Amino acid sequence: MITETRQEASPLYVSDMAETLIGSEIIRIAGEVNEKIKKGARIHNLTIGDFDPSIFPIPPELNRAIVEAYRDNHTNYPAANGIGELRAAVSAFLRQREGLNYTADEILISAGARPLIYGIYRTLLNTGDTVVFPVPSWNNNHYCHLTGAKPVLVETRPENNFMPAAEEIAPHLREASLLSLCSPLNPTGTVFSEKVLGEICDLVIEENRRRGPGQKPLYLLYDQIYWILTFGSTKHYNPVSLRPEMRNYTIFVDGLSKAFAATGVRVGWAFGPAGIIEKMKSILSHIGAWAPKAEQVACAGYLVQHKEIDGFLTVFREKVAARLNAFHKGFSALQKEGFRVNVIAPQAALYLTVQFNLAGMKTPGGKILQSTKDITSYLLAEAGMAVVPFYAFGSSEDSNWYRISVGTCSMDEIGESLAKLKTALSKLS
C-alpha cells in the first residue's frame, strides 16, 4: 500500500509589485453580485462600465465590416502602430469631429485604452516620478503601482461635480512629471468647463516655462474616451484646442469602445507628439498590445462613413441619456420625499453620480450602518441594487458617493429598481 505524504505549499515568491497590487473593488462587488444571482436573487447590476449588446448593439455597418474582414482573411499581425488605413481614418475623424490636426504618424492604435494609458506611464515616467490626478478617477492609482510612480491624489468636491479645479491642482505641479485627467470623467459622468480646463492648461504651460529648456517637461495625459457621449447643452473641450501650446505636452487617449458601444471590439488610439508616440509603439509592441487586424480593417472603413455615424450616434445618445435622466428623476424624487440620497445631473458618458448618506441608520434587523461597505451591502441585499462606491476609484473610504452605470439596464428595469430602492430606504430608521 502506498501512502501519499501531503506536502505543505511552498512560499509564493513574486515581485513586490505583484504582492502588493490592490485587487479591484469592482471585481469584488461583481463576485458578490454573481453569487446572489446564482442563488436566484433578482439583482439590478449597475456596476459595469459596459454595454449589453442586446440593448446597445454596435453599429450594423461596423458589425458587417468586422465579419467581412475575417472572411477576407485579415488574421495576421497588423503593423505595430496600427494599420496605415486606420491611422489615416482616425486622423481625418479627429480633424472633422474635433478640429484636431494630427497626422497618421502621431497616432498609435492599440487594443483599447488600457494599454495606451499603461504605455504613457511607461514611456514618460521613471520609478519614483510623481503623477498628479484627481479622485475619484479610474485606475490611476493602479497604473502608478504598476510603474513605480509616486501618486499624488487631489480630492475633488461634489460642489464642482467632482471635477478638479485649477487651484486644487496648482500646489502639486512643481514636482510632477505627469498630470492625468479624464473628461468626461469615469466614474462621475461629468465634464470640464471651458474655463476650468483652460485654467489648468495655463498652469501646465506656466510650469513648463518655469522649467525651461533641458528639463523634463510636465506632461498631460488626457483621457477623452467618452467625449462623443455628451448630452443636452454639455460640450466637450480639449487642451490643445483651448491652448495650442499644449500640443507639445499632451498625449490623448481615445477610441471606439464607449462612443460606439464597442467595448469588446478593442480598438483604441492615442495621439500626441510624434517622438512620444514612437516610444509608446516600441513598448506596446513588446507586449503585443495591438488591436486585432480584422477589427482595424473594419474600423478604418467605418470611420469614414459620416452619415451612418451621425445616424447611429443620434439614436445611441438618446437611449443612454434616457436612462440617465430616468435615474436622475427617480433619485431627485426620493430626495424630495426626505430620503437621505442625492444626485448630480448627468452630463456625459454612461454614468450617474449618486449619494447614499445612510451612515448611522438602523436596518430592520437592528444593525447600524457604519461604513460605506455596510451601505453597499445593504443596498445589494435589500434593494437588489449593485452600485460602485467612489473609494473604488481612489476616493476616501468615508465617501458615500457612488457610480451608477446604465449600459446594461432596460428602461423597464429602472422603474423596478427605483421602487425596490424606495422600499429598502423606507425600512431604515
C-alpha positions in Angstrom: 0.0 0.0 0.0 1.4 3.3 -1.0 0.8 6.2 1.4 0.9 9.7 -0.1 2.5 12.3 2.0 0.8 15.7 1.8 3.4 18.4 1.3 2.9 21.9 2.6 2.6 24.5 -0.2 5.9 26.3 -1.0 6.0 30.0 -0.4 4.9 32.0 -3.4 7.8 34.2 -4.5 6.6 37.0 -6.6 7.6 40.6 -7.2 6.9 43.2 -4.6 4.7 45.0 -7.2 2.6 41.8 -7.7 2.5 41.0 -4.0 1.2 44.5 -3.1 -1.1 45.1 -6.0 -4.6 46.0 -4.7 -7.4 44.0 -6.1 -10.3 45.7 -7.9 -13.2 46.6 -5.7 -15.5 46.5 -8.7 -14.5 42.8 -9.3 -15.1 42.1 -5.6 -18.6 43.6 -5.8 -19.2 41.7 -9.1 -18.3 38.4 -7.3 -20.9 39.2 -4.6 -23.5 40.1 -7.2 -22.9 36.8 -9.2 -23.2 34.7 -6.0 -26.6 36.3 -5.3 -27.7 35.8 -8.9 -26.7 32.1 -8.7 -29.0 31.7 -5.7 -31.9 33.2 -7.7 -31.8 36.8 -6.5 -33.1 39.5 -8.8 -30.2 42.0 -9.0 -30.1 45.3 -10.8 -26.4 45.3 -11.7 -25.4 49.0 -12.2 -21.7 48.4 -11.6 -20.4 47.6 -15.1 -18.9 50.3 -17.3 -20.1 48.3 -20.3 -23.0 47.9 -22.7 -25.4 45.0 -23.1 -25.2 44.2 -26.8 -28.9 43.1 -26.8 -29.8 46.7 -25.8 -26.9 48.6 -27.3 -25.5 46.7 -30.3 -22.5 48.1 -32.2 -23.3 49.9 -35.5 -24.6 47.5 -38.1 -22.1 48.7 -40.7 -19.2 48.1 -38.3 -20.6 44.6 -37.4 -20.8 43.7 -41.1 -17.3 45.1 -41.8 -15.7 43.0 -39.0 -17.3 39.8 -40.3 -16.2 40.6 -43.9 -12.6 41.4 -42.7 -12.4 37.9 -41.2 -13.8 36.3 -44.3 -11.1 38.2 -46.3 -8.5 36.6 -44.0 -7.2 39.6 -42.3 -5.9 37.4 -39.5 -2.2 38.1 -39.5 -0.2 40.6 -37.4 -1.0 44.2 -38.0 1.6 47.0 -38.1 3.0 47.7 -34.6 1.5 51.2 -34.5 -1.8 50.2 -36.3 -2.5 49.7 -40.0 -2.0 52.9 -42.1 -5.6 53.0 -43.3 -6.9 53.1 -39.7 -4.5 55.7 -38.6 -5.4 57.9 -41.6 -9.1 57.4 -40.9 -8.6 58.4 -37.2 -6.6 61.5 -38.3 -9.5 62.5 -40.6 -12.1 61.7 -37.9 -10.4 63.9 -35.3 -10.0 66.7 -37.8 -13.6 66.6 -38.9 -15.2 66.0 -35.5 -13.0 67.8 -33.1 -10.9 70.2 -35.2 -7.6 68.5 -34.1 -4.9 68.1 -36.6 -2.7 65.1 -36.0 -1.0 63.1 -38.8 -1.1 59.3 -39.1 2.4 59.2 -37.7 1.2 60.9 -34.5 -1.4 58.3 -33.9 -1.0 54.9 -32.2 -3.6 52.1 -32.4 -3.9 49.6 -29.5 -6.3 47.0 -28.0 -8.5 49.6 -26.3 -7.5 52.5 -24.0 -5.9 50.5 -21.2 -2.6 49.5 -22.9 -2.3 53.1 -24.1 -2.6 54.5 -20.6 -0.1 52.0 -19.4 2.2 52.9 -22.4 2.0 56.6 -21.5 3.0 55.8 -17.9 5.8 53.6 -19.0 7.1 56.0 -21.7 7.1 59.1 -19.6 7.9 58.0 -16.1 10.9 56.7 -14.2 10.5 54.9 -10.9 9.6 57.4 -8.2 8.4 60.1 -10.6 5.3 62.0 -9.4 1.8 61.6 -11.1 -0.9 64.1 -10.1 -4.5 63.0 -10.6 -7.9 63.8 -9.1 -10.0 61.3 -7.2 -12.4 59.8 -7.9 -10.9 58.7 -11.2 -10.4 55.4 -13.0 -7.3 53.3 -12.2 -4.6 56.0 -12.0 -3.7 54.6 -8.5 -3.2 51.1 -10.1 -1.1 52.4 -13.0 1.1 54.2 -10.5 1.6 51.0 -8.7 2.4 49.0 -11.8 5.0 51.5 -12.9 6.5 52.5 -9.5 5.3 56.1 -9.8 4.5 58.3 -6.8 0.8 59.1 -6.8 -0.5 62.5 -5.6 -4.2 62.4 -5.2 -6.3 65.5 -5.4 -9.7 65.0 -3.6 -12.5 66.7 -5.5 -15.8 68.0 -4.3 -19.4 67.5 -5.2 -19.8 71.3 -5.4 -17.6 71.1 -8.5 -19.3 67.9 -9.9 -16.2 66.1 -8.7 -14.1 67.8 -11.4 -10.7 69.2 -10.2 -10.3 73.0 -10.1 -7.0 74.7 -11.1 -6.4 75.9 -7.5 -6.6 72.3 -6.2 -4.1 71.1 -8.7 -1.6 74.0 -8.7 0.2 73.2 -5.4 1.3 69.8 -6.7 2.7 70.5 -10.2 6.2 71.8 -9.3 7.4 68.2 -8.6 5.2 66.4 -11.0 6.2 64.6 -14.2 2.6 63.8 -15.3 -0.8 65.2 -14.7 -3.5 62.7 -15.6 -7.0 64.0 -16.4 -10.2 62.5 -17.8 -13.2 64.3 -19.3 -15.9 63.2 -19.5 -14.9 61.6 -16.2 -15.3 57.9 -15.2 -16.9 57.5 -12.6 -18.9 60.7 -12.4 -20.2 61.3 -16.0 -19.3 65.0 -15.6 -17.1 67.2 -17.7 -14.6 70.1 -17.6 -16.0 73.5 -18.4 -14.1 75.6 -20.9 -13.0 78.0 -18.2 -11.6 75.4 -15.7 -9.8 73.3 -18.3 -8.3 76.5 -19.7 -7.0 77.5 -16.3 -5.5 74.0 -15.8 -3.8 74.2 -19.2 -2.4 77.6 -18.2 -0.8 76.0 -15.1 0.9 73.3 -17.2 2.2 75.9 -19.7 3.5 78.1 -16.9 5.2 75.2 -15.1 6.9 74.2 -18.3 8.1 77.7 -19.0 9.5 77.8 -15.4 11.4 74.6 -16.1 12.9 75.8 -19.3 14.9 74.0 -22.0 16.8 70.9 -21.0 14.5 69.9 -18.1 11.9 67.2 -18.2 8.5 68.7 -19.1 5.3 68.3 -17.2 3.1 66.2 -19.5 -0.7 65.8 -19.5 -2.4 62.5 -20.1 -5.9 63.5 -21.3 -8.3 60.6 -21.4 -11.3 61.5 -23.6 -12.6 58.1 -24.4 -16.2 59.2 -23.6 -16.1 62.6 -25.4 -18.6 61.8 -28.1 -21.2 60.8 -25.4 -22.3 64.3 -24.2 -25.9 65.2 -23.6 -28.1 68.3 -23.8 -26.1 71.5 -23.7 -23.0 69.8 -22.4 -19.9 70.5 -24.5 -16.6 68.6 -24.6 -13.4 70.6 -24.5 -9.8 69.5 -25.1 -6.5 71.1 -24.0 -5.0 71.6 -27.5 -8.0 73.4 -29.0 -8.1 75.7 -26.0 -4.4 76.3 -25.7 -2.4 75.3 -28.9 0.8 75.4 -26.9 -0.4 72.3 -25.0 0.2 70.3 -28.2 3.8 69.8 -27.1 2.8 68.4 -23.7 -0.5 66.5 -24.2 -1.0 62.8 -25.0 -4.6 61.9 -25.7 -6.3 58.6 -25.1 -9.4 57.8 -27.2 -11.1 55.1 -29.2 -14.3 53.4 -30.3 -15.0 51.4 -27.1 -17.5 53.8 -25.5 -18.6 56.1 -28.3 -19.9 53.1 -30.4 -20.8 50.6 -27.7 -17.9 48.6 -28.9 -16.0 47.7 -25.7 -15.3 44.2 -26.9 -14.0 45.3 -30.3 -10.9 46.5 -28.6 -9.8 49.4 -30.9 -8.3 52.4 -29.2 -5.9 55.1 -30.1 -3.5 57.6 -28.6 -2.2 60.7 -30.3 0.4 63.3 -29.3 3.9 64.4 -30.1 5.4 62.0 -32.7 8.5 61.2 -30.6 6.4 60.0 -27.6 4.1 58.1 -29.8 7.0 56.3 -31.4 8.4 55.2 -28.0 5.0 54.1 -26.9 4.8 52.0 -30.1 8.0 50.3 -29.2 6.9 49.4 -25.6 3.5 48.2 -26.6 4.8 46.1 -29.5 6.9 44.1 -27.0 3.8 43.1 -25.0 1.6 42.5 -28.1 -1.0 45.1 -27.3 -2.2 45.8 -30.8 -5.8 45.6 -31.8 -6.8 42.6 -34.0 -6.1 43.3 -37.6 -9.6 42.4 -38.8 -11.2 44.9 -36.4 -8.7 47.5 -37.5 -9.6 47.0 -41.2 -13.3 47.2 -40.3 -12.9 50.4 -38.2 -10.9 52.0 -40.9 -13.7 51.6 -43.3 -16.4 52.6 -40.8 -14.9 55.9 -39.5 -15.2 57.5 -42.9 -19.0 56.7 -43.1 -20.0 60.1 -41.7 -23.8 59.8 -42.5 -24.0 56.4 -40.9 -22.0 57.5 -37.9 -24.3 60.5 -37.3 -27.4 58.3 -37.6 -26.0 55.8 -35.1 -24.9 58.4 -32.6 -28.2 60.2 -32.6 -30.1 57.1 -31.5 -27.3 55.8 -29.2 -27.0 59.1 -27.3 -30.8 59.3 -26.9 -31.0 55.8 -25.5 -28.2 56.4 -23.0 -29.5 59.9 -22.0 -33.0 58.5 -21.4 -31.7 56.0 -18.9 -29.5 58.6 -17.1 -32.4 61.1 -16.9 -34.8 58.4 -15.6 -32.5 57.6 -12.7 -31.8 61.2 -12.1 -35.5 62.0 -11.9 -36.1 59.0 -9.6 -33.3 60.0 -7.2 -34.4 63.6 -7.2 -37.9 62.4 -6.3 -36.6 60.3 -3.4 -34.6 63.2 -2.1 -37.7 65.5 -2.2 -39.5 62.9 -0.2 -36.9 63.2 2.5 -34.8 60.1 1.9 -31.1 60.6 2.5 -29.9 60.5 -1.1 -28.5 63.0 -3.5 -27.7 63.0 -7.3 -25.8 65.1 -9.7 -27.4 65.9 -13.1 -26.0 63.8 -15.9 -23.7 65.5 -18.4 -21.9 62.7 -20.4 -20.7 59.1 -20.6 -22.9 56.3 -19.2 -22.6 57.2 -15.6 -24.6 58.9 -12.9 -23.2 60.2 -9.6 -25.4 59.4 -6.6 -25.1 59.7 -2.8 -26.4 57.4 -0.1 -26.0 59.3 3.1 -27.1 56.4 5.2 -24.3 56.0 7.9 -25.8 55.8 11.4 -29.1 54.4 10.2 -30.5 51.2 11.6 -31.6 48.2 9.5 -34.8 46.2 10.2 -32.5 43.6 11.9 -31.1 46.2 14.2 -27.7 46.6 12.6 -26.2 50.1 12.4 -24.9 51.0 9.0 -21.4 52.4 9.9 -19.3 52.3 6.8 -19.6 52.7 3.1 -19.2 48.9 2.7 -22.1 48.4 5.1 -24.2 50.7 2.9 -23.2 49.0 -0.3 -24.0 45.6 1.2 -27.4 46.8 2.4 -28.4 48.2 -1.0 -27.4 44.9 -2.6 -29.3 42.7 -0.1 -32.4 44.8 0.5 -32.9 46.7 -2.8 -31.1 44.3 -5.1 -29.2 47.3 -6.4 -25.5 46.8 -7.1 -23.5 50.1 -7.3 -19.9 51.0 -7.0 -18.6 53.3 -4.2 -16.2 56.1 -5.1 -13.5 54.6 -2.9 -13.1 52.0 -5.7 -11.9 55.0 -7.8 -9.4 56.2 -5.3 -11.6 58.4 -3.1 -11.6 58.2 0.7 -13.3 55.1 2.1 -15.5 57.5 4.1 -17.0 58.8 0.8 -20.7 57.9 0.5 -20.9 58.8 -3.2 -21.4 56.1 -5.8 -21.3 55.4 -9.6 -24.3 54.1 -11.4 -23.7 52.7 -14.9 -26.7 52.4 -17.2 -25.2 50.5 -20.1 -26.8 47.1 -19.2 -30.3 48.2 -18.0 -33.6 48.4 -19.8 -36.0 51.3 -19.3 -38.5 49.0 -17.6 -35.8 47.8 -15.2 -35.2 51.4 -14.0 -38.7 51.8 -12.5 -38.5 48.5 -10.8 -35.1 49.2 -9.3 -36.1 52.6 -8.0 -39.3 51.1 -6.4 -37.2 48.5 -4.6 -34.8 51.1 -3.5 -37.5 53.2 -2.0 -38.8 50.2 -0.1 -35.3 49.4 1.2 -34.7 53.0 2.3 -38.1 53.1 4.0 -37.1 50.2 6.2 -34.2 52.2 7.7 -34.6 54.2 10.9 
